[in-house]
């Protein structure tokens, strides 16, 4: 009488596990690249949103008769805006009205205002990823250069704007 075996041999199981291990070794580094790109894209999107909020707040202040002339670098850190001359116009609260998620930015925001409009923004969304607007400054190849350095990222964004 002939018997048929049911199940897998030990060799077959080891081969399957080895194949899964090779596939995982190929997949993990590429997934880390996608995660990095998505975090950079998210930081750049946040910078773009803050750019629009700052310009909207400046427009509102200008319509109310406030003076926005000249060139100034403004910053947001520890929950408050600094270095912006028409502070009597509640600039910070106006920006926060246009950008509701500003409390989710875990880091600094730097922006350059020239002649009544925001021209560039750099945002540290966490300790590793910095985003800029105009975009294209921080990429998956250059993100370590701007890591935790919103001032350097802002200068790079300004040079992109002026180019």
SVG drawing of the C-alpha trace seen along z (x, -y; Angstrom):
<svg xmlns="http://www.w3.org/2000/svg" viewBox="-9 -103 34 105">
<polyline fill="none" stroke="black" stroke-width="0.4" points="0.0,0.0 1.3,-3.4 1.2,-6.2 1.1,-9.8 2.7,-12.3 1.0,-15.4 2.7,-18.7 6.1,-20.2 9.6,-18.9 12.0,-20.9 14.1,-21.8 11.0,-23.2 10.2,-25.4 13.8,-26.7 13.7,-27.5 10.5,-29.5 11.8,-31.4 15.0,-32.2 13.0,-33.6 10.9,-35.7 14.0,-37.0 15.6,-38.0 12.4,-39.8 12.2,-41.6 15.9,-42.7 15.1,-44.2 11.9,-45.8 12.9,-47.5 15.5,-50.0 13.1,-51.0 10.3,-51.6 12.6,-53.8 13.2,-55.9 9.5,-56.3 9.0,-57.3 11.7,-59.9 10.3,-61.3 6.8,-61.5 8.1,-63.3 10.0,-65.8 6.9,-66.3 4.8,-66.9 7.3,-69.4 7.3,-71.3 3.5,-71.2 3.4,-72.7 5.8,-75.4 3.6,-76.2 0.5,-76.5 2.3,-78.8 3.5,-80.9 -0.1,-81.3 -1.3,-82.1 1.4,-84.7 0.5,-86.4 -3.2,-86.3 -2.4,-87.9 -0.2,-90.6 -3.0,-91.4 -5.5,-91.7 -3.1,-94.0 -2.5,-96.0 -6.2,-96.4 -6.6,-97.6 -4.0,-100.3 -1.0,-98.7 2.5,-99.3 4.2,-96.2 7.0,-97.9 10.7,-96.9 12.5,-93.6 12.2,-91.6 12.8,-88.1 10.1,-86.8 10.2,-83.6 7.8,-81.5 9.1,-79.5 7.7,-78.3 4.2,-79.4 4.8,-83.0 5.9,-85.2 8.9,-87.4 10.8,-90.0 7.7,-91.5 7.4,-95.2 3.6,-95.7 2.9,-93.5 0.1,-95.8 -1.8,-94.4 -2.0,-91.0 0.1,-89.4 0.6,-86.1 -3.0,-85.6 -4.0,-86.5 -1.5,-83.9 -2.9,-81.3 -6.4,-82.1 -5.4,-81.2 -3.3,-78.2 -5.1,-76.3 -2.5,-73.5 0.4,-75.8 0.5,-74.1 1.4,-70.9 4.7,-72.3 7.3,-70.8 10.1,-73.2 10.8,-76.7 9.3,-78.6 11.3,-81.3 9.9,-83.6 11.2,-86.5 8.8,-89.4 9.9,-91.9 7.8,-94.9 4.5,-93.7 4.6,-90.0 6.1,-86.8 8.7,-85.5 10.1,-82.4 9.3,-80.1 11.3,-77.4 9.6,-75.1 11.2,-72.5 8.4,-69.9 10.6,-67.8 14.2,-67.3 15.0,-65.7 12.9,-67.2 12.8,-70.8 10.5,-72.0 10.7,-75.1 8.6,-77.2 9.5,-77.8 9.8,-74.0 12.6,-72.0 15.3,-73.1 15.0,-70.2 15.0,-66.8 15.8,-63.2 19.4,-63.8 19.9,-67.2 17.6,-66.9 20.5,-66.2 22.1,-69.5 19.1,-71.4 18.3,-69.1 17.3,-71.3 18.5,-74.5 15.6,-76.6 17.9,-79.7 20.0,-77.8 16.9,-76.4 15.3,-79.9 18.4,-81.4 18.3,-78.6 14.6,-79.2 15.2,-82.9 17.9,-82.2 15.4,-79.9 12.9,-82.7 15.3,-85.3 16.6,-83.0"/>
</svg>
